[in-house]
């Protein structure tokens, strides 16, 4: 079963990573990848908190807590699993970026994007149709850019959901 998952993961990686390689798609994927970056994940709560509206201040605090919890999970799992990035082990992988961490599992960018999207959707009901596709594009961009396998992205999104539940229990 594990072998089947691994082979399927690599095939889906190569499909998303090797196809549609052109300058415009690359720029679009670079944009989406930045939406899961540390700068963006720190900036959104700061903007919300400084908006001066109480509801957004509470949302910002919840988002910060959810991001912190989720990233602790992500970085702990990364160090326990030590899965090398796909561009390091798959000969046909195309990668024009070099992440600072050499481990891929799970995706921190995807986790951050879903953490923010889930909290925003909770604060602004009915907005999932806007935020969740953007978070999904962050995950797809990570595979397209060669930084993650699809399973890294799926687990990153799952961790965000778990972190949001944990955060809401304690806050």
N, C-alpha and C positions, 0 to 999 in steps of 0.2 A: 504494500500500500504506500509506504514512504517513497519507494522508488518511482511509482506512478505519479505521485504528487511532485516529486523533484523534476521528473522529465516534463510533465505538463507545465510546471513553473518556468522551466528553461525555454520551452517552445513558445509560450505566451510572451515571455520576455523578448525573444528574438523577433516575434511578429511585431510587437509594439516598438521595439528599439530599431529594427532594421528598415521598416517601411516608412514611407512618408518623410524620408530624410531630405529636407530642402531648407533653404535659408529662412523662409517665412514661418514654417512650422517650428523650426528651431527657436526663432525669436518668441513665438507665442508660448512655447513650452518653457523657455527661460523666464518669461513673465510669470506664468503660473507657479513655477517652482519657487519664486521669490515670495509668493503669498504664504508659504509655509516656513519661511526663514525666521531666524531669531529676531532680526530687526523688525519685521512685520508683526510677529507674534508679541513683541514687547510694545510696539507702537500703537496697535489697535486698542488695548486696554488703557493706555495713557490718554489717547484721544477721547475715549469714552468717559474716563474718569474726570478729565478736565473740561468736559462739556458743560458742567454746571447743572445738569439735570440729575436728580436723585436716582431715578430709575436706571440711568446709564452708569452712575457711580456704582450701584449695587452689581450691575452686569459686569462692569470692569473688574471688580473684586472677585466675583465668581469666576470670571475668565482667567484671571491671574492664578487663582488656586487650582483650577482645572488644568491649566497649562503646566504648572509646577508638578502636580501629581502625575500627569501623563508623561512628562519628560523624565521624571525619576524612574518610572516604569520602563520607558524606552531605553534609557541609557544603562539601566541595570541589566535588562535582557540582552542588549547589544554585547555587553562584556561577558555575560554568561554563555551566550551562543557562539560568538566570534565568527559569524558567517561572513566570508569575504565578499566584497562588492562584485557584482556580475562582470564588470569590465575587467576585473582582475583574473577571472577564471574561464570566461567564455571567449574563445578566440574570435568569434564573429561579432562580438559586442562593439557597439559604436558609443564612444564616450568623449564628449568635448568638455566635460567638467571633471574636476578632481576634488571630491569632498574631503574635508579635513580628517574625518574618522574613516578608518579602513574597513569598518564593519557595516553590514547592510541591514541586518534583521534586528528589529523592525524599523520602519521608516519614520524618523523623527519629524520630517517636514509634513508628511501626511497626517501624522498624529496631531501636530500643532494646528494644521488647517481644520481638521475635523473637530478638535477641541473648541476652537473659536466658533466654527459654524454651529455646533450643537448648542453652545451657550447663547449665541445670538438668536437662534431659532427659538430657544426657550424663552428669551426675553421679549422677542417679537414674534408671537405665534403666527403661523401661516407663511413664514419666510423661508421655510426649508427648501422650497422650490428654487430659491435664489442662492442660498448659502451652500447647500449640500452638493450641487453640481460643481461649484467653484472648488470646494474641498476635494471632490473626486478628480478634477482636472490637475490639482496639485499632485495627487498620487500617480496619475497617468504620466504627468511630466517627469516624475522621478524615474519611471521605467524607460520612457522615451530617451531621456538623457543618459541612461546607462548606469545610474546610481543604485537602483533597486530592482529586485525581482517583484513580480506581482504579489507573491505571498507576503513580502515585506510590507507592501502598501496595505493589504487587507488587514494584517495584524496591527499595523499602525492605526488604522481607522477603528478597529475593535478596542484597542487600548484607550482611545479617546472616549468612546462610549462608556467603558468601565470607569475611567477617571472622572467623568461627569457624574456618574451615579455615586461614586465614593465621595466626591466633593459635595454633592447635594445632601448626602446623609449627614455630613459633619458641619455643614455651613447653613 
